[in-house]
C-alpha cells in the first residue's frame, strides 16, 4: 500500500510538471493554456496538491501556480475579483497545519517574484501580512527559521521592494537581532535578510534614514556583545553591514556609526579570526565601493575622513603600523583571502591616500602584476580588476602621474593589464574552474 501511494505521488508530481510545461509552452496572446486551466477547474486542485501532497508534489504544484502567474489571465485566476472559499489564499493558510502554512507562505513568495503585476496583487491582498504574522507568532524555532528563509528569498527580488519595506518586516527583523534569548541561527538569518533588503541603491526611496540607522545600531550592539563568541553569528553581522554599505548612502550612514564601522575595519585586518576576517574584508570592500560604479565610489567628506581615520588607527595598533603593511600581509595569505584583498584594493584605490600607500610598497605591485599568483578564474579576474583600478587612479591624476616612481608603477600595471586576466605570456598553469564539472550534478 505504501509503495502504491508513493507511486501515486510520483504520477501526480509528473502531471503537475506537465501543467507547468503546458503553461510555459502553449501560453500566447490567446491565453489558450490558462483558459484550459480555468475551464477544467484545475486551480483549486493545484492548491490542494500544494497543501496535501508530499514534498515533491508540493514543489511541483508551487511551480505550476507560479507559471500560471506569469500571464495576465493566470493572475486573474489566482486573484479573482471575488475569491471563493477554496481559492482564497488567506483563508487557506488559516485552516492549514503548520507545514501547510509554510507551503502557502512559500507560494506567496513565488508569486511575488513572478512579476511586478503579481507583486502588486500580493501586496493589495495583504498576503505579506501572513509572513509578518508567522514571525510574530515565533512559537516554533523551526517554523520561524523556515519563514526567515522565505524572507531571504523575497529579499532577492528586484521588483516590489516598496511593498516589502512598507510592511513591519524590517522592524520584526530588528527585534530578532536584538533579542538575546532568541536562537543564534535566527539572529544570524535576521541580520542577513536585513542586509540584503537594505543593499539596493534605491532603498532610500522607500525607507527613511532612521530605519537604516536602527538596523545598523542593532547589528552593532549584537557584535559588541558577541566579541569573539559565536563565529557564525559574528560573520553574518559583518556581512550584513557590508551589504548595507554597498550602496553610497548606506556606506555614508554606516561610517557615521563609528562603532559599527570599527567592527568591520578592525576585524578585516585581524589576522587571527579567519572566517570573521574574510567576511569583514569583503564587507570593507563593499563599503569602499568595489561593487559601485566608478562615479559613486567616493563618499562625502565626513564619510571619507571617517574611513581614512579608521584604517590608519587600526594599522597603527598592529605590528604592521601602516595600511600598506596590512594589505601586504593579506596578499601573502591563501587564495580566498587574496581575492578579498584584491576587492578591497579595487574599492580603496580611488582614494589618493590609499593609492600612495599601495604604490609605495613595490612588493604589493609585484604580487599584483605576477601572472602566476592566481590559478583560479575568479582569482585572476579579481587581480586584473585590482590592477585596472590602481592604473586608472594614477592615470587620471596628473599630479600622481608626474611622480617618476608612480609613473613607473603605472607602466608596470599597464603591461599586466594588456595581457588580460587569463592570457599572461608564458603561463605554465591553466586557469582552474571553481567547480569541477562532476560537482555540478
C-alpha positions in Angstrom: 0.0 0.0 0.0 2.9 2.3 0.9 4.6 1.7 -2.4 1.3 2.3 -4.3 0.9 5.6 -2.5 4.4 6.6 -3.3 3.8 5.7 -7.0 0.6 7.9 -7.0 2.6 10.8 -5.6 5.2 10.3 -8.4 2.5 10.2 -11.0 0.8 13.3 -9.6 4.1 15.2 -9.5 4.7 14.3 -13.1 1.2 15.5 -14.1 1.9 18.8 -12.3 5.1 19.3 -14.2 3.1 18.7 -17.4 0.8 21.5 -16.3 3.8 23.8 -15.9 5.1 22.8 -19.3 1.7 23.5 -20.8 1.6 27.0 -19.3 5.1 27.8 -20.4 4.9 26.4 -24.0 1.3 26.8 -25.0 0.6 30.2 -23.5 0.3 33.0 -26.0 -1.8 36.2 -26.6 -4.9 34.0 -27.0 -4.5 32.7 -23.4 -5.1 29.1 -24.5 -3.3 27.4 -21.7 -4.9 29.5 -18.9 -8.3 29.0 -20.5 -7.8 25.2 -20.3 -6.8 25.6 -16.6 -9.9 27.7 -15.8 -12.4 25.7 -17.8 -11.4 22.4 -16.2 -11.3 23.9 -12.7 -7.6 22.9 -12.2 -6.5 25.8 -10.0 -8.3 24.6 -6.8 -6.8 21.2 -7.4 -3.3 22.7 -7.7 -3.9 24.3 -4.3 -5.0 21.0 -2.8 -1.8 19.4 -4.1 0.2 22.2 -2.6 -1.3 21.6 0.9 -1.8 17.9 1.0 0.8 16.4 -1.3 4.2 15.1 -0.3 7.2 17.4 -0.7 7.8 16.6 -4.3 4.2 17.2 -5.2 4.0 20.4 -3.2 7.1 21.8 -5.1 5.6 20.8 -8.5 2.3 22.4 -7.6 4.0 25.6 -6.5 5.9 25.8 -9.8 2.7 25.2 -11.8 0.9 28.1 -9.9 4.0 30.3 -10.4 3.9 29.5 -14.2 0.2 30.4 -14.2 1.0 33.8 -12.6 3.3 34.8 -15.5 0.3 35.8 -17.7 -2.4 38.4 -17.0 -5.1 35.8 -17.5 -3.4 33.5 -15.0 -3.1 36.3 -12.4 -6.9 36.8 -12.7 -7.4 33.1 -11.9 -5.2 33.3 -8.8 -6.5 36.7 -7.7 -10.2 36.8 -8.8 -12.3 39.9 -8.0 -14.4 37.7 -5.7 -12.3 34.7 -4.4 -14.3 31.7 -3.1 -13.5 29.6 0.0 -11.4 27.1 -2.0 -9.1 29.6 -3.6 -8.7 32.4 -1.0 -5.1 32.1 0.0 -5.6 33.9 3.3 -8.3 31.5 4.4 -6.4 28.6 3.0 -3.4 29.5 5.3 -5.7 29.9 8.3 -7.1 26.3 8.1 -3.7 24.6 7.4 -1.3 22.7 9.6 2.0 24.5 10.4 3.6 22.7 7.4 0.8 23.7 5.1 1.1 27.3 6.2 4.8 27.3 5.4 3.9 25.9 2.0 1.4 28.7 1.4 3.9 31.3 2.5 6.4 29.8 0.0 3.8 30.1 -2.7 3.3 33.8 -1.7 7.0 34.5 -2.1 7.0 32.7 -5.5 4.0 34.7 -6.7 5.6 37.9 -5.5 8.8 37.1 -7.5 6.8 36.1 -10.7 6.3 39.7 -11.9 5.7 43.3 -10.8 1.9 42.9 -11.5 1.8 39.7 -9.3 3.8 41.5 -6.6 1.3 44.4 -6.6 -1.6 41.9 -6.2 0.2 40.1 -3.4 0.6 43.4 -1.6 -3.0 44.5 -2.3 -4.3 41.2 -0.9 -2.3 41.8 2.3 -0.6 38.4 1.8 2.8 39.8 3.0 0.9 40.3 6.3 0.8 36.5 6.6 4.6 36.4 6.7 4.6 39.1 9.3 2.1 37.2 11.4 4.1 34.0 11.3 7.2 35.8 12.5 5.3 37.4 15.4 3.9 34.1 16.5 7.5 32.7 16.9 6.4 29.7 19.0 8.4 27.2 16.9 12.0 27.8 16.1 12.0 25.6 13.0 8.9 27.3 11.6 10.3 30.7 12.3 13.6 29.7 10.6 11.6 28.4 7.6 9.8 31.8 7.3 13.1 33.6 7.6 14.5 31.5 4.7 11.5 32.6 2.7 12.1 36.2 3.6 15.7 35.8 2.5 14.4 34.6 -0.9 12.0 37.5 -1.0 14.8 40.0 -0.4 16.4 38.8 -3.6 13.5 40.0 -5.7 14.3 43.2 -7.6 10.8 44.5 -8.1 8.2 45.4 -5.4 10.7 46.3 -2.7 8.5 49.3 -1.8 5.8 46.8 -0.7 8.2 44.7 1.4 9.8 47.8 3.1 6.3 49.3 3.6 5.4 46.4 6.0 6.7 45.9 9.5 9.1 43.1 8.4 12.2 45.2 8.9 11.1 46.2 12.4 10.5 42.5 13.2 13.9 41.5 11.9 15.5 44.2 14.1 13.6 42.9 17.1 15.0 39.4 16.4 18.6 40.7 16.1 18.2 42.5 19.5 16.6 39.5 21.2 19.4 37.9 23.3 17.2 35.0 24.2 16.5 34.0 20.6 18.4 31.2 18.9 21.7 32.4 17.4 20.6 31.0 13.9 17.5 33.2 14.0 19.5 36.3 14.8 22.1 35.4 12.1 19.4 35.0 9.5 17.6 38.2 10.5 20.9 40.1 10.0 21.5 38.6 6.6 17.9 39.4 5.4 18.2 43.0 6.7 21.5 43.4 4.9 20.1 42.1 1.7 16.9 44.2 1.9 19.0 47.4 2.6 21.7 46.7 0.0 20.0 48.2 -3.0 20.9 51.8 -4.1 17.2 52.8 -4.4 16.2 51.6 -0.9 16.1 55.2 0.5 13.2 55.9 -1.9 11.1 53.6 0.2 12.5 54.0 3.8 14.0 56.9 5.7 17.5 57.1 7.1 16.3 56.4 10.7 15.1 52.9 9.8 18.5 52.0 8.3 20.4 53.6 11.2 18.3 51.5 13.6 19.2 48.3 11.8 22.9 49.3 11.8 22.8 50.0 15.5 21.1 46.7 16.3 23.8 44.7 14.4 26.5 46.9 16.1 25.1 46.1 19.5 25.0 42.4 18.8 28.6 42.4 17.5 29.7 44.2 20.6 28.1 41.6 22.8 29.4 38.7 20.8 33.1 39.7 20.9 34.9 36.5 19.9 32.0 34.2 20.7 29.8 32.5 18.1 31.8 33.0 14.9 28.9 32.2 12.6 26.7 35.0 14.0 29.6 37.4 14.0 30.3 36.6 10.3 26.7 37.2 9.4 26.6 40.5 11.2 29.8 41.7 9.4 28.5 40.5 6.1 25.2 42.3 6.7 27.0 45.6 7.5 28.9 45.2 4.2 25.7 44.7 2.2 24.2 47.8 3.8 27.4 49.7 3.0 27.4 48.6 -0.7 25.2 51.5 -1.6 26.6 55.0 -1.5 24.1 56.3 1.1 24.3 53.1 3.1 28.1 53.4 3.3 27.7 57.0 4.5 25.3 56.0 7.2 27.5 53.1 8.3 30.6 55.2 8.5 28.6 57.8 10.6 28.2 55.0 13.2 31.9 54.8 14.3 31.3 51.7 16.4 29.8 49.7 13.6 32.4 50.7 11.1 35.1 50.0 13.5 33.9 46.4 13.9 34.4 45.9 10.1 37.7 47.6 9.8 39.3 46.1 12.9 38.2 42.6 12.0 39.2 43.0 8.4 42.8 43.4 9.5 42.8 41.0 12.4 44.9 38.0 11.2 43.6 35.7 14.0 39.9 35.3 13.3 39.9 33.6 9.9 36.2 33.3 8.9 35.4 36.7 10.6 38.3 38.4 8.9 37.3 37.1 5.4 33.7 38.3 6.0 35.0 41.7 7.2 37.4 42.1 4.2 34.6 41.6 1.7 32.4 43.9 3.7 35.0 46.6 3.8 35.5 46.2 0.0 31.8 46.8 -0.4 31.8 49.9 1.8 34.9 51.2 -0.1 32.9 50.9 -3.3 34.2 47.9 -5.1 30.7 47.0 -6.3 29.7 50.6 -7.1 30.1 52.4 -10.4 33.2 54.5 -10.8 31.4 57.8 -10.2 29.9 56.5 -6.9 33.0 55.0 -5.3 33.8 58.1 -3.3 31.6 59.3 -0.4 31.0 62.6 1.2 33.9 64.4 3.0 32.8 63.2 6.5 32.5 59.6 5.5 35.8 59.6 3.6 37.6 61.1 6.6 36.0 58.5 8.9 37.1 55.7 6.6 40.7 57.0 6.3 41.0 57.6 10.1 39.7 54.1 10.9 42.1 52.4 8.5 45.1 54.3 9.9 44.1 53.9 13.5 43.7 50.1 13.0 47.1 49.9 11.2 48.9 51.9 13.9 47.6 49.5 16.6 49.3 46.5 14.8 52.9 45.5 14.3 52.5 46.5 10.6 52.0 50.1 11.6 50.8 51.4 8.2 47.9 50.3 5.9 50.3 49.0 3.1 51.8 46.6 5.7 48.3 45.2 6.5 47.5 44.8 2.8 50.7 43.1 2.1 50.1 40.6 4.9 46.7 39.8 3.4 48.1 39.3 -0.1 50.5 36.7 1.4 47.6 34.6 2.7 45.8 31.8 0.8 43.8 32.5 -2.3 40.4 33.3 -0.8 42.0 36.0 1.4 43.9 37.4 -1.6 40.7 37.6 -3.6 39.1 39.6 -0.7 42.2 41.7 -0.6 42.0 42.5 -4.3 38.4 43.6 -3.9 39.4 45.8 -1.0 42.2 47.5 -3.0 39.9 47.9 -6.0 37.5 49.9 -3.9 40.0 51.9 -1.9 42.3 52.7 -4.9 40.0 55.7 -5.7 41.4 57.4 -2.6 44.8 59.2 -3.1 46.0 58.5 0.4 45.5 54.7 -0.1 46.9 54.8 -3.6 50.1 56.3 -2.4 50.3 53.6 0.3 49.9 50.8 -2.2 52.2 52.2 -4.8 54.9 52.9 -2.2 55.2 49.2 -1.5 56.8 47.6 -4.5 56.2 44.1 -3.1 52.5 44.7 -3.4 52.8 45.8 -7.0 55.0 42.7 -7.8 52.3 40.4 -6.4 49.6 42.2 -8.4 51.5 42.0 -11.7 52.8 38.5 -11.2 51.0 36.4 -13.8 51.4 33.2 -11.7 49.9 34.4 -8.4 46.4 33.1 -9.2 45.3 29.9 -10.8 41.5 30.2 -10.5 39.3 32.2 -12.8 37.8 34.2 -10.0 41.2 35.0 -8.6 42.6 36.1 -12.0 39.6 38.4 -12.6 39.8 39.9 -9.2 43.5 40.6 -9.5 43.0 42.1 -13.0 40.2 44.4 -11.8 42.5 45.5 -9.0 45.4 46.3 -11.4 42.9 48.3 -13.6 41.6 50.3 -10.6 45.1 51.3 -9.5 46.2 52.1 -13.0 43.1 54.3 -13.7 43.5 56.1 -10.4 47.2 57.0 -11.3 46.4 57.8 -15.0 43.6 60.2 -14.2 45.7 62.2 -11.7 48.3 64.4 -13.5 49.9 65.1 -10.1 50.5 61.4 -9.4 51.4 60.6 -12.9 54.1 63.3 -12.8 55.9 61.4 -10.0 58.6 59.3 -11.6 58.1 56.3 -9.2 54.4 56.3 -9.7 54.8 56.7 -13.5 57.0 53.5 -13.5 54.4 51.7 -11.4 51.6 52.7 -13.9 53.7 51.4 -16.7 54.1 48.0 -15.0 50.4 47.8 -14.3 49.6 48.8 -17.9 51.7 45.9 -19.2 49.9 43.5 -16.9 46.5 44.8 -18.0 47.4 44.5 -21.7 47.9 40.7 -21.2 44.4 40.4 -19.9 43.3 38.4 -16.8 43.9 34.9 -18.3 46.4 35.2 -21.1 49.6 36.1 -19.4 52.5 35.4 -21.8 54.3 32.2 -20.9 51.7 31.0 -18.5 52.5 27.4 -17.4 49.4 26.7 -15.5 45.9 27.0 -16.9 43.0 28.7 -15.1 41.2 26.2 -12.9 37.4 26.4 -12.7 36.0 26.9 -9.2 33.6 24.0 -9.6 34.6 20.8 -11.4 32.1 19.5 -13.9 31.2 16.4 -11.8 30.5 18.6 -8.8 27.6 20.3 -10.5 25.5 17.1 -10.7 
